[in-house]
Amino acid sequence: DYGRWTLDLFNLMEFDCFVIGNHEFDWGIEEILKYHDGIKENGEANFPLLAANVFYKGTDTMLENTVPYVVLDKGDKKVGVIGTIGYRLESTIITYNIEDYEFGKPQDSIKKYAPKLRNLGCDVIISVSHDSGNTANSYISSLKNEEKVDLILNAHDHVIKIDSSNGIPVLEAGSDGRAIGSVLFKFDINGKIIDKKLDNISSDPLLNVKNEEIDLMINQYKNLLDEEFGKSIISPSYYINKNELSTWIGKLMAIATSSSLGFQNSGGTREGLYAYQPIDGYKIFDILPFDNVVVTLELSGANLVSFLSSYGTDTYYAGIDVGQISSQAIYKIATNDYIYYKYSTLQKYGQNVKIHDDLVLRDLMKEELELQSQYEEYFSLNNQIRTTNVNALLSFLNVNVANGFVYYS
């Protein structure tokens, strides 16, 4: 239902097109593709889905129900839009949702389709990519003649950016509707572009004015969800940033599964907490929007040190103090399924692997906060974890916390 409600909002907003990004794969790409399958009962998008460089693995066949570009009539001008996803962004998607697909280089798609759009009479060609563009933009902006684009739009790293690469303007307009990117093209009498004016509007009062029709729709959905998600559970008495909250989530996973180590990836925790901010179901969704479940496995100390040395500082907030790990010992670790499937080291060397389908990370956090609310006035990182009988556990374990990791020795 949540996906269908989002589709209704997008249809109401009258999108010209939608470029598929990495998060469209989070619940299986088929959840998005069904909105162009011709079956009205499951919802139909009134805008095309662009995915010029998303292919079934080992082929050059695009995803069904997607197109590589769209031609938009804007006044007396034709605007061609080519939609791509960043090369190798597969690594940002949980493995089992991407194993049948692969992403080509965005620049190869631009070279292929820009000439076609020129032949279709497009006055402006825009490259839109769900990608930070750090590598592709330089190449795309260097294309000449029929392969040339007039504007590059990016989205992925949530920044507000106005830039230029090889004289081609580049624009990224933040995230979550906090800014609006604006581009004004000026043509001469022969239809040639003679000027481009870029702007990122982030302080206009209109950004805070509600659209009555959309607001009514959102409130209708909210009324349906409030009973389950709208009740405040507990509040923190001080500010807790994402890094600190990730440390706590690692601690929670470890204790809930009686593991020696628990860790959470930085991208899995999307928000922190403000002082006295009520934590309800909506806020927990904001913090943990993905349906990650807990995975436990056993690793030798040697393999654990190797893993943390290779990936710990890149993937997590900091590496564990490897000097405290015995290479001959076996350690039970707890993490989420995104991390487990992302790193082959865990799959290759992990023993006694268990995917805890009954331990959805978001639900685990909610249940723990509900328990804490029975004993504590405020949520604190130092509150006793009550998901298990930690009093008995801590009586013979020495608890340590270090930079995003919780481990026991």
C-alpha atoms as one frame of an Amber mdcrd trajectory, in Angstrom:
protein
   0.000   0.000   0.000   2.830   2.428   0.809   4.203   2.098  -2.721   0.781
   2.650  -4.249   0.266   5.767  -2.126   3.613   7.140  -3.297   2.607   6.467
  -6.895  -0.649   8.376  -6.367   1.327  11.369  -5.106   3.752  11.232  -8.026
   0.890  11.061 -10.504  -0.721  14.051  -8.831   2.556  15.987  -9.105   2.531
  15.379 -12.882   6.107  14.229 -13.333   7.428  14.401 -16.893   9.581  11.346
 -16.255  11.208   9.340 -13.489  14.797   8.050 -13.504  15.307   4.732 -11.720
  17.911   4.856  -8.938  19.414   2.389  -6.493  16.619   2.621  -3.932  14.018
   1.515  -6.471  15.620  -1.932  -6.047  15.242  -2.023  -2.255  12.005  -4.016
  -2.292  12.646  -5.651  -5.671  12.609  -3.667  -8.914   9.409  -5.470  -9.948
   7.562  -3.296  -7.409   8.349  -0.278  -9.600   8.056  -1.971 -12.994   4.487
  -3.089 -12.288   3.408   0.545 -12.536   3.820   0.257 -16.303   2.492  -3.264
 -16.858  -0.898  -2.150 -18.195  -2.783  -3.600 -15.206  -4.741  -0.724 -13.725
  -5.669  -2.650 -10.584  -2.087  -2.508  -9.214  -1.543   1.121 -10.215  -0.234
   2.780 -13.374   2.229   5.656 -13.571   1.307   8.558 -15.830   4.995   9.215
 -16.503   7.693   7.059 -18.154  10.388   5.182 -16.206  13.863   5.934 -17.606
  16.652   3.382 -17.248  18.884   3.577 -20.317  21.775   1.607 -18.798  19.997
  -0.929 -16.568  20.179  -4.393 -18.120  19.386  -7.985 -17.344  22.722  -9.482
 -16.326  24.960 -10.587 -19.183  22.763  -8.957 -21.845  22.078  -5.577 -23.403
  18.338  -6.010 -22.818  16.772  -3.192 -20.847  14.318  -3.745 -18.027  10.780
  -4.386 -19.145   8.425  -1.406 -18.851  11.302   1.087 -19.009  12.552   3.364
 -21.788  15.966   4.978 -22.319  14.731   8.504 -23.030  11.707  10.721 -23.400
  11.007  13.687 -25.698   9.124  16.520 -24.020   7.339  19.326 -25.848   7.955
  22.551 -23.959   6.374  25.436 -25.836   7.878  25.441 -29.300  10.945  23.504
 -28.179  11.630  19.795 -27.926  13.593  18.597 -24.913  15.199  15.165 -24.912
  15.916  13.546 -21.541  18.165  10.476 -21.205  17.888   8.719 -17.843  20.694
   6.596 -16.377  21.909   5.189 -13.072  25.477   5.443 -11.812  27.951   2.816
 -12.984  28.612   0.197 -10.284  25.925   1.488  -7.963  25.002  -2.184  -7.692
  27.183  -2.154  -4.569  24.636   0.090  -2.813  21.820  -2.457  -3.258  21.265
  -5.574  -1.195  22.774  -8.425  -3.197  19.741 -10.656  -3.683  17.761  -7.747
  -5.201  20.416  -6.951  -7.821  21.839 -10.368  -8.722  19.854 -10.583 -11.999
  20.738  -7.070 -13.193  23.732  -4.921 -14.042  24.417  -1.272 -14.834  26.309
  -0.114 -17.907  28.393   3.036 -18.097  26.127   6.120 -18.309  28.356   7.707
 -20.942  27.834   4.755 -23.285  24.086   5.311 -23.154  24.516   9.044 -23.774
  26.656   8.348 -26.839  24.019   5.940 -28.130  20.872   7.990 -27.597  21.919
  11.643 -27.911  22.304  11.365 -31.716  18.844   9.764 -31.933  17.351  12.660
 -30.004  19.102  15.147 -32.307  17.579  13.343 -35.272  14.170  13.613 -33.615
  14.574  17.386 -33.653  15.383  17.978 -29.994  16.528  21.534 -29.280  17.884
  20.617 -25.836  19.313  17.321 -24.597  19.598  16.647 -20.882  21.484  13.841
 -19.175  19.738  12.907 -15.914  21.503  10.339 -13.770  20.955   8.927 -10.292
  24.654   9.260  -9.600  27.032  11.702  -7.954  28.601  12.027 -11.387  32.166
  12.311 -10.118  33.459  10.055 -12.903  30.812  10.113 -15.618  30.191  13.868
 -15.785  33.651  14.691 -17.084  33.311  12.141 -19.873  29.739  13.062 -20.774
  30.521  16.779 -20.904  33.427  16.151 -23.289  31.181  14.617 -25.969  30.962
  16.600 -29.206  28.660  17.203 -32.149  25.647  14.883 -32.270  26.627  13.152
 -29.021  26.781  16.400 -27.064  24.386  17.148 -24.186  23.377  20.630 -23.073
  22.839  20.003 -19.377  23.771  17.366 -16.768  21.468  16.744 -13.804  22.601
  14.476 -10.963  21.059  13.044  -7.822  22.375  10.528  -5.312  24.586  12.183
  -2.722  21.948  14.681  -1.497  23.979  17.851  -2.053  23.115  21.206  -3.552
  25.536  21.741  -6.409  25.991  24.088  -9.336  29.050  23.298 -11.362  30.453
  23.215 -14.863  32.392  20.477 -16.584  33.994  21.273 -19.940  31.582  24.176
 -20.248  28.470  22.003 -19.736  26.401  23.070 -16.692  25.905  20.517 -13.918
  23.141  20.792 -11.348  22.080  18.824  -8.269  19.237  20.089  -6.086  19.760
  18.446  -2.718  17.134  16.005  -1.455  13.738  15.683   0.200  12.294  18.710
  -1.550  14.590  21.119   0.324  15.684  22.838  -2.881  14.571  23.237  -6.483
  17.041  23.318  -9.332  16.237  25.850 -12.031  17.760  26.126 -15.501  16.823
  28.844 -17.989  17.891  28.364 -21.616  18.043  31.327 -23.983  17.898  30.789
 -27.752  18.723  32.991 -30.721  16.340  33.397 -33.649  17.829  30.310 -35.296
  17.071  28.112 -32.284  20.672  27.907 -31.087  21.307  27.981 -27.349  23.204
  31.169 -26.533  22.889  31.295 -22.740  22.146  29.025 -19.747  21.249  30.381
 -16.336  21.350  27.957 -13.388  19.965  28.407  -9.912  19.352  26.287  -6.819
  16.408  27.714  -4.924  16.619  26.686  -1.277  15.209  29.632   0.690  12.126
  30.660  -1.267   9.055  30.838   1.044   7.084  28.879  -1.548   9.049  25.775
  -0.587   7.192  25.834   2.739   3.712  26.419   1.314   1.511  23.340   1.280
  -0.335  22.217  -1.809  -3.893  21.714  -0.579  -4.663  18.747  -2.832  -1.452
  16.899  -1.976  -1.749  17.787   1.709  -5.275  16.338   1.787  -4.031  13.099
   0.231  -1.132  12.830   2.692  -3.434  13.428   5.655  -5.792  10.704   4.450
  -2.882   8.254   4.406  -1.612   9.531   7.745  -4.990   8.941   9.375  -4.798
   5.313   8.273  -1.319   4.906   9.772  -1.500   6.985  12.948  -2.879   4.200
  15.101   0.146   2.026  14.340   2.882   4.622  13.880   1.726   7.890  15.442
   2.083   7.088  19.141   5.137   8.555  20.861   7.201   5.885  22.602   9.983
   7.809  24.349  12.218  10.854  23.777  15.949  11.488  24.216  17.006  14.267
  26.586  19.986  15.205  24.404  21.028  15.222  20.746  22.128  11.855  19.333
  23.827  11.868  15.952  23.696   9.115  13.333  27.083   7.704  14.268  26.159
   7.385  17.925  22.819   5.862  17.058  24.518   3.323  14.796  26.757   2.321
  17.694  23.656   1.758  19.793  21.999  -0.275  17.019  25.107  -2.458  16.860
  24.889  -2.942  20.613  21.212  -3.824  20.364  21.829  -6.441  17.654  24.653
  -8.001  19.627  22.721  -8.286  22.868  19.510  -9.431  21.188  21.382 -12.360
  19.619  23.938 -13.008  22.408  26.732 -12.154  19.983  30.247 -10.927  20.691
  30.140  -8.186  18.106  27.397  -6.091  16.534  27.833  -3.568  13.772  25.677
  -1.353  11.604  26.661   0.308   8.332  26.580   4.093   8.125  24.155   4.122
   5.180  21.717   1.930   7.061  21.070   4.575   9.714  19.569   7.550   7.912
  18.860  10.028  10.716  19.801  10.960  14.255  17.619  12.262  17.096  17.114
  15.763  18.472  16.773  16.449  22.176  13.230  15.846  23.434  12.089  14.759
  19.978   9.276  12.198  20.345  10.279   8.849  18.890   7.271   7.242  17.247
   6.880   4.656  14.501   7.272   7.298  11.815  10.607   8.425  13.259  11.868
   4.853  13.482  11.026   4.462   9.782  13.020   7.640   9.090  16.003   6.187
  10.957  15.733   2.664   9.515  13.745   2.885   6.253  14.984  -0.429   4.849
  13.586  -3.853   5.635  16.934  -5.132   6.911  16.942  -8.210   9.119  19.604
  -9.346  11.556  22.178 -11.945  10.469  24.426 -13.828  12.884  27.505 -15.866
  12.024  30.749 -17.067  13.532  34.184 -15.938  12.370  37.648 -16.812  13.550
  39.531 -13.961  15.119  41.968 -14.008  12.195  39.184 -13.666   9.622  37.452
 -11.024  11.722  40.642  -8.952  11.907  41.135  -9.365   8.164  37.569  -8.299
   7.439  37.677  -5.235   9.672  41.090  -4.240   8.358  39.824  -4.411   4.765
  36.327  -2.998   5.125  35.767  -1.680   8.633  37.005   1.870   8.225  35.399
   2.202   4.776  32.039   0.729   5.588  31.544   1.644   9.223  32.321   4.667
  11.287  35.639   3.277  12.464  37.426  -0.040  12.744  37.411  -2.102  15.900
  40.527  -2.276  18.079  41.879  -5.369  16.339  44.549  -5.748  18.997  41.940
  -7.071  21.412  40.880  -9.945  19.150  42.511 -13.342  19.547  43.268 -14.834
  16.142  42.560 -18.369  17.394  39.209 -17.581  19.033  35.819 -17.901  17.379
  33.541 -14.862  17.586  29.810 -14.720  17.027  28.916 -11.506  15.249  25.604
  -9.843  14.431  25.006  -7.487  11.544  22.274  -6.742   9.004  21.582  -8.634
   5.801  22.815  -5.781   3.582  26.304  -6.071   5.067  26.275  -9.862   5.059
  25.387 -10.126   1.371  27.610  -7.194   0.380  30.872  -8.744   1.532  31.877
 -12.159   0.237  34.336 -12.516   3.136  31.453 -13.009   5.527  29.804 -15.561
   3.261  33.053 -17.407   2.508  34.391 -17.706   6.046  31.267 -17.323   8.170
  30.071 -20.459   9.957  26.706 -21.249  11.547  25.102 -18.456   9.551  21.541
 -17.625  10.518  19.280 -15.154   8.739  16.894 -13.947  11.441  13.825 -13.195
   9.337  11.908 -12.615  12.564  14.336  -9.866  13.635  13.598  -6.935  11.342
  15.993  -4.249  12.531  13.326  -1.567  12.581  10.972  -3.738  14.656  13.810
  -4.651  17.014  14.468  -0.976  17.683  10.772  -0.240  18.259  10.355  -3.122
  20.706  13.452  -2.102  22.645  12.294   1.503  22.953   8.896   0.313  24.161
  10.634  -1.746  26.840  12.807   1.183  27.879   9.780   3.460  28.177   8.501
   1.232  30.983  11.622   1.880  33.084  13.130   5.173  31.895  11.843   8.721
  31.539  14.117   9.397  28.561  15.937   7.373  25.957  19.704   7.399  26.419
  22.537   5.552  24.737  23.575   4.472  28.210  20.208   2.998  29.175  20.200
  -0.708  29.901  19.271  -2.787  26.861  16.184  -4.718  27.927  15.540  -6.870
  24.879  17.267  -9.734  26.727  18.138 -10.410  30.355  21.357  -8.434  30.217
  21.857  -8.465  33.964  22.708 -12.158  33.823  24.677 -11.680  30.617  26.792
  -8.806  31.916  27.660 -10.613  35.125  30.283 -12.650  33.297  30.978 -10.547
  30.207  33.199  -7.486  30.015  31.339  -5.008  27.787  33.249  -2.707  25.418
  32.046  -0.071  22.965  34.262   1.391  20.231  33.384   3.709  17.365  30.286
   2.147  15.939  30.995  -1.359  17.229  30.003  -3.179  20.374  31.967  -6.262
  21.275  32.477  -8.513  24.237  35.580 -10.304  25.442
